[in-house]
Amino acid sequence: MTDTITAPPARTSRGKGAVLAWGLWDWGSAAFNAVITTFVFTVYITSDSFGDGASVKLGWALAIAGLVIALVAPVTGRRADRAGRRTFWLTVNTAVVAAASFALFFIAPSPDYLLLGLVLLAVGNIFFEFASVQYNAMLNEISTPATVGRVSGLGWGLGYIGGIVLLLVVYFGFINPEVGLFGITSENGMDVRVSMLLCGIWTVLFSLPVILTIRDDKATRGAKGPQVGIVQSYRDLYKTVRDLWHHDRNTAYFLLSSAIFRDGLAGVFTFGGVLAAGWFGFSPGDVIIFAVAANVVAGIATVSLGVLDDIFGPKRVIMGSLGCMVVLGTLVFIFHDGGTQAFWILGLALCVFVGPAQSASRTFLARLIPEGREGELFGLYATTGRAVSFMAPAAFSGMVLLGAALTGAENLDDVQYWGIIGIVLLLLIGLLLLLPVKSRLNEESALAS
C-alpha cells in the first residue's frame, strides 16, 4: 500500500435538476426495500396461509439471490463502464424490479403460490442490486469532490422519507382499515396484493426522472475499450481483485471494513423490531409506529449531516457515527429492563447515526475510485456487502446463545437482549478496521476548504 494518495481528476456536476432526479430513484426504491422486503410482503408470504416452513424457504430464496448478486454484480458494473451505458442498464434492471413487484399481485394466500412468490421476490432482489450498482456509479457524474457528501446524503435521506410515505399510504390505505381504498379488504390477501401494484407504480414513477435526465452519452460509447465476453469479464474481475490487493490495498481494506460495519448497520434495523416486540414490550402496531419514526429520524439525520461529510471528510463521519452507535448499543444492553421508554429513546438515538454512516461509506468509495471504474468497484462494494450478510444474524443469535450459557437461562427468549451485543461487536470491528484506511483526499484539505 502506498503512502501517497493523490486526488482524483477534477469533475463538474450536471446541475441541481440532475441531482434531484438522481435522488428520486432512492425515493422510488423504498417500494421494494421498505414495503416488499421488510414490512409487508415478506410478512405476508411467511404467514400460516402459505404452509409450514415458509420462513425457512424465504431464507433459502434470499440466500440464493445473494449468491447470484455476489457473483454477477461486479461484472455487470464493469461491462456497463466499458460500454458507457449506465442509464440503459439502470432502466432495464429497474424495469425488471417493477415487473416483479406487479407480478406479486398474483400471489394468493395458498401454499400453491409460495414457490412463485419466492422466485419473484428473489428475482426482484437480484435486479434491484444490479440497478443499485449502476445508480451508485452515477454519483460521481452528478457531483463534485466538494459536494459528493451532501448529494449522497440527499439520496439516502429521500430513500428513508419515501419509505415512510409509502408505508403510511399502504398501512392506512389498505392494510389497517377493514375496508380500504377502492373498497379493498383483506379477503384473499387483496390488501397486500393491491399494495404490490402500488409498489410497482411507485417504482416506475420515481425512476423516470433519472432515466430521462441523465442520458448516456453516445459519443463516449466504446471509448473505454471494446466490450468483452462474460468469461473474459470474470478473468478481468479476478485481475481487478488481485491488482487491488497488490497495488491499492487501501481501497481493499476499506471494502473489507465497510462490508462488516454495513452488515452491522443493516442488523440495527433488522433486529430492532425483533427486540422491540420480543423484549421491550412493543405491540405489533407499536413496532410499525416505531419503524416509521425510526425512518423519519434516519432520513432527516442523513440529509442534515451529509454536509459534515464535505466539511470533515467521510472517514470522520463514519468513525463518529460508528463510535456513537457502539456506545448507544451498549446502553440498550445495560438498560434492557427499562421497558418501552428506554427503547424509544435509545433506539431512535441509534437511528440518528445509521443513515450518515451508510451515506458516508458510499461517498468514501466514490472518492477512492479512479474515473471510469465506478461501476466495477461499486459492483465489488455490493459483492463484499453481500458476502458477509450472514454475519449480523449469526452474531445476534450467537450472543443470545452465549447469554443463555452464562446466565443459565433455560428459555432463550429470557436473554434475547444479549443479541444487541453481537451487532455492537460488528460495528466495533468495522470501526477498528477503518482506522488505518486513508482518504483519497487529505482530510486536512477538506477541513481547510
Backbone torsions as a table, in degrees:
resi	resn	phi	psi	omega
1	MET	NA	128.8	-179.2
2	THR	-79.7	154.4	-179.5
3	ASP	-87.9	-25.4	-176.8
4	THR	-94.3	120.8	179.1
5	ILE	-111.3	120.0	-178.1
6	THR	-93.5	156.3	179.5
7	ALA	-75.5	148.9	177.8
8	PRO	-72.1	163.0	179.5
9	PRO	-59.1	146.5	179.0
10	ALA	-64.5	147.0	177.3
11	ARG	-144.9	163.5	179.4
12	THR	-118.5	152.3	179.6
13	SER	-85.7	168.1	-178.0
14	ARG	-90.7	-2.1	179.7
15	GLY	110.6	165.5	-175.1
16	LYS	-65.8	-33.6	179.1
17	GLY	-61.8	-41.3	178.8
18	ALA	-67.9	-37.3	178.8
19	VAL	-62.8	-46.3	179.2
20	LEU	-64.6	-42.2	178.7
21	ALA	-60.6	-42.4	178.2
22	TRP	-63.2	-45.1	-178.7
23	GLY	-64.8	-29.3	179.9
24	LEU	-66.7	-22.7	174.7
25	TRP	-63.8	-40.0	175.8
26	ASP	-61.0	-41.7	177.1
27	TRP	-58.6	-46.9	-180.0
28	GLY	-67.4	-30.6	-178.6
29	SER	-66.0	-17.0	178.8
30	ALA	-60.8	-25.5	178.4
31	ALA	-59.3	-43.1	-179.6
32	PHE	-82.0	-42.5	-176.6
33	ASN	-68.6	-56.5	-170.7
34	ALA	-82.4	-42.0	-173.6
35	VAL	-88.5	-49.8	-173.0
36	ILE	-77.6	-52.3	-171.7
37	THR	-92.8	-5.7	-175.4
38	THR	-119.3	-59.6	-167.6
39	PHE	-108.7	-20.0	-171.0
40	VAL	-120.0	-67.9	-170.8
41	PHE	-68.9	-42.5	179.9
42	THR	-64.3	-32.4	174.7
43	VAL	-67.5	-41.3	179.5
44	TYR	-62.7	-46.7	-173.0
45	ILE	-78.3	-11.4	175.1
46	THR	-102.1	11.3	177.7
47	SER	-76.1	171.0	-177.1
48	ASP	-61.9	-23.6	-177.3
49	SER	-62.3	-22.9	-177.0
50	PHE	-99.5	10.7	174.4
51	GLY	91.4	173.9	-177.3
52	ASP	-73.1	142.2	175.7
53	GLY	79.0	14.8	-178.4
54	ALA	-63.6	-36.3	-178.6
55	SER	-67.2	-36.0	177.8
56	VAL	-66.1	-42.8	178.9
57	LYS	-65.8	-34.6	174.9
58	LEU	-60.8	-43.2	178.5
59	GLY	-59.6	-43.4	178.8
60	TRP	-64.3	-41.2	-179.5
61	ALA	-61.7	-44.1	-179.7
62	LEU	-71.3	-31.3	176.9
63	ALA	-65.7	-42.8	177.8
64	ILE	-63.3	-42.2	177.5
65	ALA	-60.1	-42.6	179.0
66	GLY	-62.2	-37.6	178.3
67	LEU	-65.0	-43.6	178.4
68	VAL	-60.8	-43.5	179.5
69	ILE	-61.7	-45.7	-178.6
70	ALA	-60.7	-35.7	-176.9
71	LEU	-81.6	-31.0	-168.7
72	VAL	-106.9	-30.8	-172.7
73	ALA	-54.7	-44.9	-179.1
74	PRO	-63.9	-35.3	-178.9
75	VAL	-69.4	-41.5	178.6
76	THR	-63.4	-37.9	177.6
77	GLY	-64.7	-44.1	-179.1
78	ARG	-63.7	-44.3	-177.9
79	ARG	-65.9	-35.8	177.5
80	ALA	-67.4	-37.4	176.9
81	ASP	-59.8	-48.2	-175.1
82	ARG	-69.2	-33.7	-177.8
83	ALA	-83.9	-14.5	-177.1
84	GLY	65.4	35.9	-174.4
85	ARG	-128.9	48.5	-179.4
86	ARG	-63.1	-46.4	-177.8
87	THR	-64.4	-38.3	178.4
88	PHE	-58.7	-48.9	-177.3
89	TRP	-74.6	-29.0	171.5
90	LEU	-61.3	-41.9	179.5
91	THR	-63.8	-48.3	-178.8
92	VAL	-60.7	-49.8	-176.5
93	ASN	-66.4	-39.7	177.9
94	THR	-65.2	-37.1	178.7
95	ALA	-62.1	-38.5	178.7
96	VAL	-66.5	-40.5	177.6
97	VAL	-60.0	-46.4	179.6
98	ALA	-62.1	-42.6	-179.9
99	ALA	-62.8	-41.8	177.6
100	ALA	-63.1	-38.8	179.0
101	SER	-63.2	-47.0	177.7
102	PHE	-59.1	-42.0	-175.7
103	ALA	-67.0	-23.7	178.3
104	LEU	-63.4	-16.2	175.8
105	PHE	-58.8	-30.4	-174.5
106	PHE	-83.7	0.6	-179.3
107	ILE	-86.4	93.2	179.0
108	ALA	-77.5	156.1	-177.9
109	PRO	-73.0	79.2	-179.7
110	SER	-153.3	145.4	176.9
111	PRO	-56.6	-24.8	-179.5
112	ASP	-64.5	-22.1	-176.9
113	TYR	-103.2	2.1	-175.7
114	LEU	-62.9	-49.7	-176.6
115	LEU	-60.4	-46.5	179.6
116	LEU	-61.0	-42.3	178.9
117	GLY	-61.4	-41.9	179.9
118	LEU	-68.8	-38.4	178.0
119	VAL	-63.0	-45.8	179.2
120	LEU	-62.4	-40.3	179.1
121	LEU	-65.2	-42.5	178.9
122	ALA	-65.2	-43.8	178.2
123	VAL	-61.3	-43.6	177.5
124	GLY	-59.3	-42.7	178.0
125	ASN	-61.7	-44.5	-178.4
126	ILE	-61.1	-51.0	-175.4
127	PHE	-75.5	-24.3	173.5
128	PHE	-64.9	-41.9	178.1
129	GLU	-67.7	-38.4	176.3
130	PHE	-61.3	-43.4	177.9
131	ALA	-62.9	-38.9	-178.9
132	SER	-63.4	-34.3	177.3
133	VAL	-60.3	-48.0	-179.8
134	GLN	-67.4	-39.1	-179.6
135	TYR	-63.5	-48.5	179.5
136	ASN	-62.7	-35.4	-178.8
137	ALA	-67.1	-18.2	177.9
138	MET	-78.1	-11.9	-174.3
139	LEU	-55.8	-43.2	-179.7
140	ASN	-69.9	-20.5	179.5
141	GLU	-75.4	-29.3	-172.5
142	ILE	-108.0	4.7	-177.9
143	SER	-136.4	171.3	173.3
144	THR	-117.3	167.7	176.2
145	PRO	-55.4	-26.3	-179.0
146	ALA	-82.2	-17.4	-175.2
147	THR	-121.7	-1.0	-173.2
148	VAL	-60.2	-34.9	-179.4
149	GLY	-65.3	-48.7	-177.9
150	ARG	-70.9	-31.3	177.4
151	VAL	-67.1	-45.4	177.6
152	SER	-62.0	-42.3	178.8
153	GLY	-62.2	-37.0	177.1
154	LEU	-61.0	-43.9	179.6
155	GLY	-61.7	-48.9	179.0
156	TRP	-59.8	-43.9	-178.7
157	GLY	-62.6	-43.7	177.3
158	LEU	-62.6	-34.7	176.4
159	GLY	-62.1	-45.2	178.0
160	TYR	-62.7	-47.9	-175.9
161	ILE	-67.5	-39.2	176.3
162	GLY	-60.1	-37.9	177.1
163	GLY	-63.4	-40.6	178.7
164	ILE	-61.8	-50.1	-177.0
165	VAL	-60.3	-47.6	-177.0
166	LEU	-68.3	-38.9	177.1
167	LEU	-60.3	-42.8	179.5
168	LEU	-65.4	-41.0	178.3
169	VAL	-62.4	-46.8	-179.3
170	VAL	-65.5	-43.9	-175.2
171	TYR	-67.0	-50.3	-176.3
172	PHE	-85.3	-20.4	-179.9
173	GLY	-87.4	-32.3	-174.3
174	PHE	-130.8	-43.9	-169.5
175	ILE	-79.7	-46.8	-171.2
176	ASN	-77.5	-48.6	-176.9
177	PRO	-71.5	152.3	176.6
178	GLU	-63.9	-38.8	174.9
179	VAL	-125.4	111.4	-175.5
180	GLY	-91.3	-162.4	179.1
181	LEU	-57.9	144.0	178.8
182	PHE	61.9	20.3	179.0
183	GLY	75.3	16.2	-178.1
184	ILE	-72.0	134.9	175.1
185	THR	-122.8	-179.0	-179.8
186	SER	-83.7	-2.7	-179.8
187	GLU	-59.0	129.5	-179.6
188	ASN	58.9	26.2	176.9
189	GLY	68.7	20.5	-173.9
190	MET	-66.8	-28.2	179.6
191	ASP	-62.9	-44.3	178.6
192	VAL	-72.7	-42.0	-175.2
193	ARG	-65.3	-40.1	176.5
194	VAL	-68.3	-32.8	176.2
195	SER	-60.8	-32.4	178.1
196	MET	-67.4	-35.3	174.9
197	LEU	-63.7	-41.5	177.4
198	LEU	-61.8	-39.4	178.7
199	CYS	-61.8	-41.7	178.0
200	GLY	-62.4	-43.6	178.6
201	ILE	-63.5	-43.8	-179.9
202	TRP	-58.7	-45.6	-179.4
203	THR	-60.9	-47.5	-179.0
204	VAL	-64.5	-47.6	-174.2
205	LEU	-58.9	-44.4	-174.5
206	PHE	-93.6	0.3	171.7
207	SER	-91.1	-23.9	-177.0
208	LEU	-59.5	-40.2	-177.7
209	PRO	-56.6	-46.1	-178.4
210	VAL	-71.2	-35.4	-179.8
211	ILE	-65.6	-38.0	-177.7
212	LEU	-85.7	-20.0	-175.4
213	THR	-94.3	-47.3	-176.5
214	ILE	-98.8	88.2	-176.1
215	ARG	-89.9	148.1	175.7
216	ASP	-65.1	139.6	178.8
217	ASP	-86.6	109.2	-177.6
218	LYS	-61.1	-28.1	-177.1
219	ALA	-68.3	-23.0	-177.0
220	THR	-95.3	-5.7	-178.2
221	ARG	-64.6	129.2	-179.7
222	GLY	79.7	-3.9	-178.0
223	ALA	-72.2	-19.0	-177.4
224	LYS	-97.9	18.5	177.5
225	GLY	113.7	158.0	-179.4
226	PRO	-68.3	149.5	176.9
227	GLN	-68.3	146.7	-177.9
228	VAL	-120.2	164.9	-179.4
229	GLY	-73.9	173.2	-177.4
230	ILE	-63.2	-47.1	-178.3
231	VAL	-60.2	-45.1	179.1
232	GLN	-64.5	-32.9	178.1
233	SER	-62.0	-39.3	178.0
234	TYR	-69.7	-36.7	175.4
235	ARG	-62.2	-41.7	178.0
236	ASP	-65.2	-36.1	178.3
237	LEU	-63.1	-44.9	178.1
238	TYR	-60.1	-41.6	178.9
239	LYS	-64.6	-37.7	178.6
240	THR	-61.7	-47.3	-179.9
241	VAL	-63.1	-43.7	179.9
242	ARG	-63.1	-47.3	-179.4
243	ASP	-66.8	-36.5	178.8
244	LEU	-61.3	-41.6	-179.9
245	TRP	-68.3	-38.9	-175.9
246	HIS	-81.9	-34.3	-171.2
247	HIS	-113.1	-19.9	179.0
248	ASP	-140.2	61.8	-177.2
249	ARG	-63.6	-21.4	177.5
250	ASN	-59.0	-49.1	178.4
251	THR	-66.7	-37.3	178.3
252	ALA	-61.6	-43.8	177.9
253	TYR	-63.0	-38.8	179.3
254	PHE	-64.6	-42.8	179.4
255	LEU	-60.3	-38.6	177.9
256	LEU	-67.4	-48.9	-179.6
257	SER	-59.9	-47.5	-175.5
258	SER	-67.4	-33.6	178.1
259	ALA	-59.5	-41.6	-177.6
260	ILE	-72.7	-49.7	-177.1
261	PHE	-72.5	-27.7	175.9
262	ARG	-67.3	-34.3	175.8
263	ASP	-68.2	-35.8	174.5
264	GLY	-63.4	-41.2	178.0
265	LEU	-62.5	-42.1	177.4
266	ALA	-63.2	-36.8	179.6
267	GLY	-64.0	-29.7	178.2
268	VAL	-59.6	-45.8	178.7
269	PHE	-75.6	-41.0	-176.8
270	THR	-60.1	-44.2	-174.7
271	PHE	-102.3	-3.8	176.3
272	GLY	-61.1	-46.3	178.4
273	GLY	-66.4	-35.6	178.0
274	VAL	-61.2	-47.3	179.1
275	LEU	-67.1	-40.2	-179.1
276	ALA	-59.1	-46.3	-178.1
277	ALA	-80.4	-38.5	-172.8
278	GLY	-82.6	-24.6	-175.8
279	TRP	-127.2	-40.2	-171.7
280	PHE	-92.5	7.6	169.8
281	GLY	82.7	21.1	178.0
282	PHE	-79.7	139.1	170.8
283	SER	-79.0	165.5	177.0
284	PRO	-55.7	-39.6	176.9
285	GLY	-64.7	-39.3	177.9
286	ASP	-61.9	-37.7	-179.4
287	VAL	-62.5	-42.2	179.4
288	ILE	-64.8	-42.5	178.5
289	ILE	-62.7	-42.0	177.8
290	PHE	-63.5	-39.6	179.8
291	ALA	-61.4	-42.4	177.7
292	VAL	-63.7	-46.7	179.6
293	ALA	-61.6	-39.9	-179.9
294	ALA	-63.5	-40.6	178.6
295	ASN	-69.2	-34.6	176.1
296	VAL	-61.9	-49.6	-178.9
297	VAL	-61.7	-47.3	-178.3
298	ALA	-63.6	-40.7	-179.1
299	GLY	-65.6	-47.6	179.5
300	ILE	-62.9	-43.3	-179.3
301	ALA	-63.8	-39.1	-177.7
302	THR	-65.7	-45.5	178.8
303	VAL	-66.5	-44.1	-176.3
304	SER	-67.8	-39.6	-175.4
305	LEU	-89.7	-3.4	177.7
306	GLY	-59.7	-31.9	179.8
307	VAL	-65.6	-28.3	178.9
308	LEU	-66.0	-29.4	176.6
309	ASP	-59.7	-44.3	-178.7
310	ASP	-73.6	-27.6	-178.0
311	ILE	-83.6	-49.6	-173.4
312	PHE	-102.3	-13.5	-177.1
313	GLY	96.6	147.9	-175.6
314	PRO	-65.1	-31.6	-178.1
315	LYS	-62.7	-44.0	179.7
316	ARG	-64.3	-37.9	178.2
317	VAL	-64.2	-44.8	-179.9
318	ILE	-63.3	-48.4	-177.1
319	MET	-64.7	-41.4	178.0
320	GLY	-63.8	-41.8	-180.0
321	SER	-65.5	-46.3	-179.7
322	LEU	-64.4	-40.2	178.6
323	GLY	-60.5	-44.5	178.6
324	CYS	-64.4	-37.8	-178.9
325	MET	-70.1	-35.4	175.9
326	VAL	-61.3	-44.4	179.1
327	VAL	-64.6	-47.6	-177.7
328	LEU	-66.5	-39.4	177.2
329	GLY	-63.0	-38.8	176.4
330	THR	-63.9	-38.2	177.9
331	LEU	-66.2	-34.4	174.9
332	VAL	-59.0	-42.6	178.4
333	PHE	-65.1	-44.8	-177.0
334	ILE	-64.9	-42.4	-176.7
335	PHE	-100.6	39.2	-177.6
336	HIS	-66.6	-17.3	177.5
337	ASP	-94.8	11.5	-175.8
338	GLY	-80.8	-3.5	177.5
339	GLY	72.6	-163.4	-174.0
340	THR	-63.1	-35.3	-177.8
341	GLN	-62.8	-42.9	179.8
342	ALA	-62.6	-41.2	-178.1
343	PHE	-71.5	-37.4	176.8
344	TRP	-58.3	-46.5	-176.8
345	ILE	-69.0	-54.6	-175.1
346	LEU	-72.9	-36.3	180.0
347	GLY	-65.3	-44.4	178.6
348	LEU	-68.9	-34.0	176.4
349	ALA	-63.4	-38.3	176.0
350	LEU	-61.2	-39.9	-176.9
351	CYS	-66.9	-21.3	177.3
352	VAL	-59.2	-33.3	-170.2
353	PHE	-102.8	-8.8	-178.5
354	VAL	-65.7	-53.9	-177.4
355	GLY	-61.4	-49.1	178.3
356	PRO	-56.9	-38.7	178.6
357	ALA	-66.3	-41.5	178.7
358	GLN	-64.9	-46.1	-178.2
359	SER	-65.5	-45.0	-179.6
360	ALA	-65.2	-31.2	176.4
361	SER	-62.2	-41.6	179.0
362	ARG	-65.8	-42.5	-178.8
363	THR	-72.1	-31.2	176.3
364	PHE	-58.7	-48.0	179.8
365	LEU	-65.8	-39.4	179.1
366	ALA	-58.9	-34.1	179.0
367	ARG	-75.3	-23.3	-178.3
368	LEU	-85.6	-25.2	-169.5
369	ILE	-77.1	130.3	171.2
370	PRO	-65.5	147.3	-178.5
371	GLU	-60.5	135.2	179.2
372	GLY	95.4	-4.7	-179.7
373	ARG	-121.0	21.3	-175.0
374	GLU	-61.6	-49.8	-177.6
375	GLY	-62.1	-41.2	-178.7
376	GLU	-61.2	-49.6	-175.6
377	LEU	-79.1	-28.5	172.2
378	PHE	-70.1	-27.0	171.9
379	GLY	-64.6	-43.0	174.6
380	LEU	-62.6	-37.1	177.6
381	TYR	-59.2	-44.6	176.9
382	ALA	-65.3	-40.5	-178.3
383	THR	-64.0	-47.7	-178.6
384	THR	-63.2	-37.0	177.8
385	GLY	-65.1	-43.2	179.8
386	ARG	-69.3	-33.6	-175.0
387	ALA	-63.0	-27.4	-177.7
388	VAL	-113.2	18.9	-175.4
389	SER	-66.9	-9.6	176.1
390	PHE	-80.2	-14.3	-168.7
391	MET	-67.8	-44.7	-178.7
392	ALA	-62.6	-48.6	176.5
393	PRO	-60.3	-40.4	-179.6
394	ALA	-66.6	-41.5	-179.9
395	ALA	-65.5	-42.2	179.1
396	PHE	-61.6	-52.5	-177.8
397	SER	-65.0	-40.3	-179.7
398	GLY	-61.9	-40.6	179.9
399	MET	-70.8	-30.9	174.8
400	VAL	-64.5	-43.0	177.3
401	LEU	-63.4	-41.8	177.9
402	LEU	-63.1	-41.5	178.3
403	GLY	-60.5	-40.7	178.2
404	ALA	-64.4	-40.3	-179.8
405	ALA	-66.9	-40.1	-177.2
406	LEU	-74.7	-33.5	-177.2
407	THR	-95.4	-12.8	-177.6
408	GLY	76.9	15.9	-179.3
409	ALA	-68.9	135.8	178.5
410	GLU	-87.1	-26.1	-179.1
411	ASN	-107.1	121.3	-178.3
412	LEU	-62.6	-28.4	178.6
413	ASP	-63.1	-22.9	-179.1
414	ASP	-74.6	-14.3	179.9
415	VAL	-127.1	26.1	-176.9
416	GLN	-59.3	-31.6	-177.3
417	TYR	-64.2	-17.4	176.4
418	TRP	-63.0	-23.9	-177.9
419	GLY	-58.7	-29.8	-179.1
420	ILE	-63.1	-27.4	178.5
421	ILE	-65.2	-34.7	176.4
422	GLY	-62.0	-42.0	178.2
423	ILE	-66.3	-42.2	178.9
424	VAL	-60.1	-40.7	-179.8
425	LEU	-63.6	-39.6	177.3
426	LEU	-62.3	-44.2	179.0
427	LEU	-62.3	-39.7	-179.5
428	LEU	-68.0	-42.5	178.5
429	ILE	-62.6	-44.5	177.5
430	GLY	-60.5	-39.7	178.4
431	LEU	-63.4	-45.0	-178.4
432	LEU	-66.6	-37.7	178.7
433	LEU	-69.4	-23.5	179.8
434	LEU	-77.4	-22.4	-173.7
435	LEU	-52.8	-46.8	-177.4
436	PRO	-80.6	-5.3	-176.9
437	VAL	-75.1	133.7	179.6
438	LYS	-101.3	147.8	177.5
439	SER	-77.7	154.3	175.7
440	ARG	-64.4	-41.3	175.2
441	LEU	-102.2	137.1	176.7
442	ASN	-57.1	128.9	-178.1
443	GLU	-72.1	-18.0	172.6
444	GLU	-65.8	-35.6	178.5
445	SER	-67.9	-37.0	178.5
446	ALA	-63.3	-39.9	178.8
447	LEU	-65.3	-37.7	-178.2
448	ALA	-70.8	-29.3	-179.4
449	SER	-82.3	NA	NA
